[in-house]
Amino acid sequence: MHPTPVVKDAAQTVQARFSANTPLQTYLLPPSARRRVSVVTDSIGPGSLFGGVGTALIFASLLTNRLHADLRIITRGERAKPEPLAHLLSVYGIELKGESQFRFAPPYDTSQDIDFQLDELFITTSWWTTAATVPSVPAASIIYLLQEDERMFYPFGDDHQRCEQMLRNNDIRFLINTRLLFEHLVASGLSQLSQRALWFEPAFPSEVFKPRSPQQQAKRKFLFYARPHNVRNLFYLGIEVIEAAIEQQVLDLDHWDIVLVGKDIPEIRFGQDYLPQRLENLSWQTYAELVGSVELGLSLMYTPHPSYPPLDLAASGAVVVTNQFGIKQDLSSYSRNLICVPCDKQALVEGLRQGVRLADDRATREANFRSNGLGRDWQRSLAAALDSVAEGR
């Protein structure tokens, strides 16, 4: 006897495919004297905290202090612990004036009811967390922190279409990470963002991102940002570039140590028998200390956003090679130690050749570092956004 097949209706079939979009189950609280800001994200664990999620927590924390409110973290992928938030805020010298709360609301468990207040603000961190929040709270309360052209995560298909639909939402507010990304999105057909969005440039406080004195290291440090499962980071092109740079003596392994930092990094050998160091799930402080010890980096992003690792490295005194894409052609306004070249293997190898020369020219590299255009103060970088939200604009 063959088992009877389970037949799903159309709604169940779609729900199974897009379970991350399952709406938050919410109920309204009576008015309260204490406001609240909620962040809806997948995770704040060590593997998730860098870059975009960290920026969301910094913005939310500054906003809660501005509004004399409490902060709540709603996670959808895994249960949050207080320690990563506390560590991040301590590194950046931010002290929450209100309470911090944590709720786990996985898409598969619709019994997890989330209370909300009419004056509460919800900061969403992706198109799917936004899609889960829009049906459940007033649209005017949602601020979608958009830090990439998320359509580029997908081939043209259902995911791409649903993402695009969310980016065209005319009822929520958008806060966009970098002017470059904002201009790309508007030029790509999302013209409504001209009225619905603010943009900001990220900040790299000098107490966190700074050159660190090498501790008697025999070799200089080369870093590659390695995330094979985040395809936009071009992991496979990157390792081809490193191998070619070694073969062409651009990177001399007698003088350079190679460090791969990221997530899910496979064991790999370069040259004849060189095994690079692999680092994953670093704390924010350990990561900052690492990038401060690097002299040359390779960090790829096959989208218009500059991405955080090149900026982290440049803010810490390193020379960085990255790729061009669309309107992302030149990143020297952030730092003249950022070398942005065409996105092909030999151009990137030549970029590394240029990067080695610049790393060797300490006087020029240090002068470039001193004249960096990178922001150093999150309060200043986010001032317009904080003002706009606080004033209800």
C-alpha positions in Angstrom: 0.0 0.0 0.0 1.3 3.4 -1.0 0.7 6.2 1.6 -2.0 8.6 0.6 -0.2 11.8 -0.7 -0.8 14.9 1.3 -2.6 17.4 -0.9 -2.1 21.1 0.0 -4.3 23.9 -1.2 -2.8 26.9 -3.0 -2.4 28.9 0.2 -0.7 26.1 2.0 1.6 25.5 -0.9 2.7 29.1 -1.0 3.0 29.2 2.8 5.3 26.2 2.8 7.6 27.8 0.2 7.7 31.3 1.9 7.5 30.4 5.5 9.8 33.2 6.5 7.1 35.6 5.4 4.6 34.2 7.9 3.0 37.2 9.6 3.8 38.0 13.2 0.9 37.1 15.4 0.2 40.3 17.3 -2.2 41.8 19.7 -2.7 45.4 20.8 -1.8 46.6 24.3 -3.6 49.5 26.0 -1.7 52.9 25.9 1.5 53.0 28.0 3.5 55.8 29.3 6.7 54.1 28.1 7.3 53.8 24.3 9.1 50.9 22.7 11.2 50.2 19.6 11.3 46.7 18.2 13.8 45.2 15.8 12.6 42.3 13.7 15.5 40.2 12.5 16.5 36.6 12.0 19.3 36.3 14.6 21.7 38.4 16.6 24.1 35.4 17.2 27.8 35.7 16.6 27.5 34.5 13.0 24.8 37.1 12.2 25.9 40.2 14.0 28.4 41.8 11.7 27.5 44.4 9.1 23.8 45.0 8.7 22.4 43.4 11.9 24.9 45.3 13.9 23.9 48.6 12.2 20.2 47.8 12.9 21.0 47.4 16.6 23.1 50.5 16.8 20.3 52.6 15.1 17.6 51.1 17.3 19.6 51.7 20.5 20.3 55.3 19.6 16.6 55.7 18.7 15.4 54.2 21.9 17.6 56.6 23.9 16.4 59.6 21.8 12.7 58.6 22.5 13.3 57.6 26.1 11.9 54.2 25.1 12.6 50.5 25.7 14.3 48.2 23.1 12.9 44.9 22.1 14.6 42.3 19.8 12.3 40.0 18.0 14.1 37.1 16.3 12.7 34.7 13.8 15.5 32.3 13.1 16.9 31.5 16.5 16.4 32.5 20.1 18.4 35.7 21.0 20.6 36.0 24.1 21.4 39.3 25.8 25.1 38.9 25.6 25.7 39.7 21.9 23.7 43.0 22.2 25.5 43.9 25.4 28.9 43.2 23.8 28.1 45.2 20.7 26.9 48.2 22.6 29.9 48.1 25.0 32.4 48.1 22.1 30.7 51.2 20.7 30.3 52.9 24.0 26.5 53.0 23.8 24.5 52.7 27.0 20.8 51.9 26.8 18.7 54.2 29.0 15.7 51.9 28.9 15.1 48.2 29.2 16.1 45.6 26.6 13.7 42.8 25.9 14.0 39.6 23.8 11.3 37.6 22.0 11.5 34.5 19.8 8.8 34.4 17.2 9.7 31.6 14.7 7.6 31.4 11.6 6.6 27.8 12.3 5.0 28.6 15.7 2.0 30.9 15.3 1.2 30.5 18.9 3.9 33.0 19.8 1.8 36.2 20.2 3.7 39.5 20.1 2.1 42.4 21.9 2.5 45.9 20.5 1.6 49.5 21.2 0.0 52.0 18.8 3.1 54.3 19.2 5.6 51.5 18.9 8.2 51.6 16.1 9.3 48.4 14.2 12.7 48.3 12.5 12.8 45.5 10.0 16.1 44.2 8.6 15.2 42.4 5.3 12.4 42.1 2.8 11.1 38.9 4.5 11.1 40.3 8.0 9.3 43.3 6.5 6.8 41.0 4.8 6.1 39.3 8.1 5.6 42.6 9.9 3.5 44.6 7.4 0.3 42.6 7.9 0.6 42.7 11.7 1.2 46.3 12.7 0.3 49.8 11.3 2.4 50.5 8.2 3.4 53.9 9.5 5.2 52.3 12.4 7.6 50.3 10.2 11.1 51.5 9.2 12.7 49.1 6.7 16.5 49.3 7.2 17.6 48.4 3.6 21.3 47.7 3.3 21.5 46.0 0.0 19.6 45.6 -3.3 18.0 42.5 -1.9 16.6 41.6 -5.3 20.1 40.6 -6.2 20.0 37.7 -3.8 17.9 35.8 -6.3 17.5 34.7 -9.9 14.5 36.2 -11.6 11.6 34.3 -10.1 9.1 34.2 -7.2 11.6 35.4 -4.6 12.8 38.2 -6.8 9.2 39.3 -7.5 8.2 39.3 -3.9 11.2 41.2 -2.8 10.6 43.8 -5.5 7.0 44.1 -4.4 8.1 44.8 -0.9 10.7 47.4 -2.1 7.8 49.2 -3.9 5.7 49.5 -0.7 4.4 53.0 -0.5 3.1 52.8 3.1 6.3 52.2 5.1 9.5 54.2 5.5 12.9 53.2 4.3 16.3 53.9 5.7 19.1 53.1 3.2 22.7 52.3 4.0 24.9 54.6 1.8 24.1 57.2 -0.8 25.5 54.8 -3.4 22.8 52.2 -2.7 20.1 54.8 -2.6 21.0 56.3 -6.0 21.3 52.8 -7.5 17.8 51.8 -6.2 16.1 55.0 -7.5 17.8 54.6 -10.9 16.8 51.0 -11.1 13.1 51.9 -11.1 12.3 52.3 -7.4 11.5 56.0 -7.9 9.2 56.2 -4.9 12.2 55.9 -2.6 13.0 59.5 -3.5 10.0 60.4 -1.3 9.9 57.4 1.1 13.5 56.9 2.0 16.4 58.6 3.8 20.0 57.4 3.4 23.0 57.5 5.7 26.7 56.7 5.6 27.9 54.1 8.1 30.4 55.1 10.8 33.6 53.5 12.0 34.5 55.0 15.4 38.2 55.4 15.9 38.0 53.7 19.3 37.0 50.5 17.5 38.5 50.7 14.0 42.2 51.7 14.2 45.6 50.5 13.2 47.0 48.1 15.8 50.7 47.6 16.4 51.8 44.2 15.2 53.0 42.0 18.0 56.4 40.8 16.7 54.8 39.1 13.7 57.4 37.8 11.3 55.1 38.2 8.3 52.6 40.8 7.1 48.9 40.0 7.2 46.7 39.6 4.1 42.9 39.1 4.7 40.3 37.7 2.4 36.6 38.0 3.3 35.4 34.4 2.7 31.7 33.5 2.8 31.1 30.7 0.2 27.3 30.5 1.0 26.8 34.3 0.5 27.2 34.1 -3.3 27.5 37.8 -3.8 30.8 37.8 -2.0 32.3 35.8 -4.9 34.2 33.3 -2.8 35.4 31.2 -5.7 36.6 34.1 -7.8 38.4 35.3 -4.7 40.4 32.1 -4.1 41.2 32.0 -7.9 42.6 35.6 -7.5 44.7 34.6 -4.5 46.1 31.5 -6.2 47.0 33.6 -9.3 48.6 36.3 -7.1 50.7 33.7 -5.4 51.7 32.1 -8.8 52.6 35.5 -10.2 54.6 36.4 -7.1 52.3 39.3 -6.3 51.8 37.7 -2.9 55.0 36.3 -1.7 54.2 33.7 1.0 57.7 34.3 2.5 56.4 37.7 3.5 52.6 37.4 3.8 50.4 35.4 6.0 46.9 34.7 4.5 43.9 34.9 6.8 40.4 33.9 5.7 37.7 35.4 7.8 34.0 34.8 7.4 31.6 31.8 7.7 31.5 28.2 6.6 35.0 28.4 5.2 36.2 25.1 3.7 39.7 23.8 4.2 41.8 25.0 1.3 45.4 24.9 0.1 47.2 27.7 -1.8 50.4 27.2 -3.8 52.1 23.9 -3.2 51.2 23.3 0.4 50.2 26.6 2.1 47.3 26.4 4.5 45.7 29.8 5.3 44.4 30.6 8.8 40.6 30.4 8.9 38.6 32.5 11.4 34.9 32.3 12.0 32.3 33.6 14.5 34.6 36.2 16.0 33.4 38.6 18.6 33.1 42.2 17.5 36.1 43.2 19.6 38.2 40.4 18.2 37.2 41.2 14.7 38.1 44.9 15.2 41.5 43.9 16.6 42.1 41.5 13.6 41.3 44.1 10.9 43.5 46.6 12.7 46.5 44.2 12.3 45.9 43.7 8.5 48.0 45.6 5.9 46.3 44.3 2.7 42.8 42.9 2.1 40.7 41.5 -0.7 36.9 41.8 -0.2 34.4 41.3 -3.0 30.8 42.3 -3.3 28.9 41.6 -6.6 26.3 44.3 -5.9 26.3 48.1 -5.9 26.9 48.4 -2.1 30.5 48.8 -1.0 29.8 46.3 1.8 31.3 46.6 5.3 34.6 44.7 5.3 36.4 47.0 2.8 35.3 50.0 4.8 36.2 48.3 8.1 39.7 47.6 6.8 40.2 51.0 5.3 39.0 52.6 8.6 41.7 50.5 10.4 44.6 51.6 8.2 44.7 48.7 5.7 44.9 48.8 1.9 41.9 47.0 0.3 41.1 45.7 -3.1 37.5 45.3 -4.1 35.4 45.1 -7.3 33.4 47.5 -9.4 29.7 46.9 -10.1 27.2 49.2 -11.7 27.5 52.7 -10.3 30.1 51.4 -7.8 33.2 52.4 -9.8 35.3 54.4 -7.4 35.3 54.3 -3.6 38.1 56.8 -3.0 35.7 59.3 -1.4 35.7 56.8 1.5 39.5 56.3 1.4 42.3 56.5 -1.2 43.5 53.2 0.3 40.4 51.5 -1.4 41.3 50.1 -4.8 38.2 49.4 -6.9 38.9 47.5 -10.1 36.9 45.6 -12.8 35.4 42.3 -11.6 37.6 39.8 -13.4 40.5 37.6 -12.2 43.4 39.4 -13.8 42.1 42.9 -13.1 41.8 41.9 -9.4 45.3 40.4 -9.4 46.6 43.7 -10.9 44.6 45.4 -8.1 46.5 43.3 -5.6 49.8 44.2 -7.3 48.9 47.9 -6.9 47.7 47.2 -3.3 51.1 45.6 -2.4 52.9 48.6 -3.7 50.7 51.0 -1.7 51.0 48.8 1.5 54.8 49.0 1.1 54.6 52.8 0.7 53.9 53.5 4.3 54.1 57.3 4.1 51.4 57.4 1.3 49.3 54.8 3.0 49.3 56.6 6.3 48.6 60.0 4.6 45.6 58.3 2.8 44.4 57.0 6.1 44.6 60.3 7.8 42.6 61.9 5.0 39.9 59.2 5.0 36.3 60.4 4.3 34.8 57.7 6.5 32.5 58.8 9.2 33.7 58.1 12.8 30.5 58.9 14.8 27.3 56.9 14.6 25.3 59.7 16.3 26.4 62.1 13.6 25.9 59.6 10.8 22.4 58.8 11.8 21.4 62.3 13.0 19.0 63.0 10.1 17.3 59.7 10.4 17.0 60.0 14.2 15.6 63.5 13.8 13.1 62.4 11.1 11.8 59.5 13.2 11.6 61.4 16.5 9.7 64.2 14.8 7.3 61.8 13.1 8.3 62.8 9.6 
